[in-house]
């Protein structure tokens, strides 16, 4: 299917650079270590130079649009517990989830991990009350000091060939038994469920999903979740 640059840009501002990294890996021009270095460079260059807390966490809008775009992650929450944000950046989602979950009546204790040591340091400075629960690590290989009721992640944090193994690692090592792995919030065409279908094809039943309208009429904010045994 032809790529619509306008839709791709609405889904992800850095989509061209990410696509270039994926293509270079698939063609053997770089290895997985170089893929991670390239992804880290893109993230740090954009986030650490940003002027707002939202932009330091990968969102181009203001506080109101941030809540619209990120609050759907709590649709996966049905009881109090712990919440690990994989790719926590500056800690804004940790702060937001703590506040929103109290409003929703299912209070969560937030934790965070990021592949960028610089962003993890920024999160600790912004959220000193949680400094001892923010780690710098590559979640693909990370064994945390504890497990969590809810673990939120994106799948684009690891190279495409590793994504099924990444989901298995999180479910087996990071999510607590009976907990939930939440994928999202991500931007996807409204009339597609490609990412959820892909995860289901790997043998991980999708237990639930949610979506919200995006400013672009062809796109929606989406999340889905997989329950751990």
SULBELSUL-V990193 format. One record per residue. N is the residue number from 0. RES is the residue in one small letter. D_LAST is the distance of its C-alpha to the last C-alpha in Angstrom with 2 decimals. Layout:
((N RES D_LAST) (N RES D_LAST))
This chain:
((0 x 36.59) (1 x 39.02) (2 x 37.73) (3 x 39.11) (4 x 39.80) (5 x 40.05) (6 x 36.62) (7 x 35.09) (8 x 36.83) (9 x 35.51) (10 x 31.94) (11 x 32.41) (12 x 35.66) (13 x 35.19) (14 x 34.15) (15 x 37.13) (16 x 36.54) (17 x 32.83) (18 x 33.83) (19 x 36.48) (20 x 34.09) (21 x 31.75) (22 x 34.87) (23 x 36.26) (24 x 33.13) (25 x 33.00) (26 x 36.71) (27 x 36.50) (28 x 38.71) (29 x 36.23) (30 x 33.37) (31 x 29.94) (32 x 31.41) (33 x 34.11) (34 x 31.66) (35 x 29.88) (36 x 33.35) (37 x 34.50) (38 x 31.56) (39 x 32.01) (40 x 35.71) (41 x 35.21) (42 x 32.88) (43 x 35.08) (44 x 38.26) (45 x 37.16) (46 x 35.29) (47 x 37.52) (48 x 40.67) (49 x 39.49) (50 x 41.47) (51 x 38.94) (52 x 35.59) (53 x 34.07) (54 x 35.52) (55 x 34.39) (56 x 30.85) (57 x 31.50) (58 x 32.75) (59 x 36.37) (60 x 36.84) (61 x 37.80) (62 x 35.79) (63 x 35.79) (64 x 34.56) (65 x 31.92) (66 x 30.46) (67 x 30.66) (68 x 28.90) (69 x 26.14) (70 x 25.44) (71 x 23.37) (72 x 20.43) (73 x 20.28) (74 x 19.75) (75 x 16.01) (76 x 16.38) (77 x 16.22) (78 x 16.47) (79 x 18.00) (80 x 16.37) (81 x 16.75) (82 x 17.21) (83 x 17.71) (84 x 20.11) (85 x 20.11) (86 x 23.72) (87 x 24.96) (88 x 28.61) (89 x 30.95) (90 x 28.40) (91 x 29.45) (92 x 26.04) (93 x 24.96) (94 x 28.07) (95 x 27.58) (96 x 24.01) (97 x 25.17) (98 x 28.09) (99 x 26.54) (100 x 23.60) (101 x 26.24) (102 x 28.20) (103 x 25.27) (104 x 24.64) (105 x 21.17) (106 x 22.42) (107 x 20.46) (108 x 21.39) (109 x 21.77) (110 x 21.44) (111 x 22.53) (112 x 22.86) (113 x 25.36) (114 x 26.73) (115 x 30.18) (116 x 31.60) (117 x 34.26) (118 x 31.92) (119 x 29.87) (120 x 33.27) (121 x 34.20) (122 x 31.05) (123 x 31.91) (124 x 35.46) (125 x 34.53) (126 x 31.95) (127 x 33.41) (128 x 31.57) (129 x 28.32) (130 x 29.97) (131 x 28.05) (132 x 24.64) (133 x 25.62) (134 x 25.31) (135 x 26.94) (136 x 24.83) (137 x 23.71) (138 x 19.99) (139 x 19.78) (140 x 20.50) (141 x 19.77) (142 x 18.01) (143 x 18.18) (144 x 19.52) (145 x 16.54) (146 x 13.15) (147 x 13.02) (148 x 11.71) (149 x 12.90) (150 x 13.95) (151 x 16.69) (152 x 18.21) (153 x 20.59) (154 x 20.39) (155 x 24.11) (156 x 23.66) (157 x 23.40) (158 x 25.60) (159 x 24.82) (160 x 24.29) (161 x 21.59) (162 x 19.44) (163 x 16.91) (164 x 16.58) (165 x 16.39) (166 x 13.38) (167 x 11.62) (168 x 13.11) (169 x 12.03) (170 x 8.28) (171 x 8.77) (172 x 11.60) (173 x 12.21) (174 x 9.40) (175 x 8.46) (176 x 5.31) (177 x 5.25) (178 x 7.57) (179 x 9.03) (180 x 10.96) (181 x 14.38) (182 x 16.92) (183 x 20.42) (184 x 22.80) (185 x 24.65) (186 x 27.79) (187 x 27.92) (188 x 30.46) (189 x 30.20) (190 x 30.32) (191 x 27.70) (192 x 23.93) (193 x 24.13) (194 x 21.50) (195 x 18.72) (196 x 19.99) (197 x 20.00) (198 x 16.36) (199 x 15.56) (200 x 18.02) (201 x 16.08) (202 x 13.32) (203 x 11.03) (204 x 11.40) (205 x 13.01) (206 x 11.99) (207 x 15.27) (208 x 18.31) (209 x 21.49) (210 x 24.94) (211 x 28.24) (212 x 31.75) (213 x 32.99) (214 x 36.66) (215 x 37.04) (216 x 37.10) (217 x 35.34) (218 x 32.33) (219 x 29.50) (220 x 27.13) (221 x 23.58) (222 x 19.94) (223 x 16.70) (224 x 13.03) (225 x 9.69) (226 x 6.53) (227 x 3.79) (228 x 0.00))
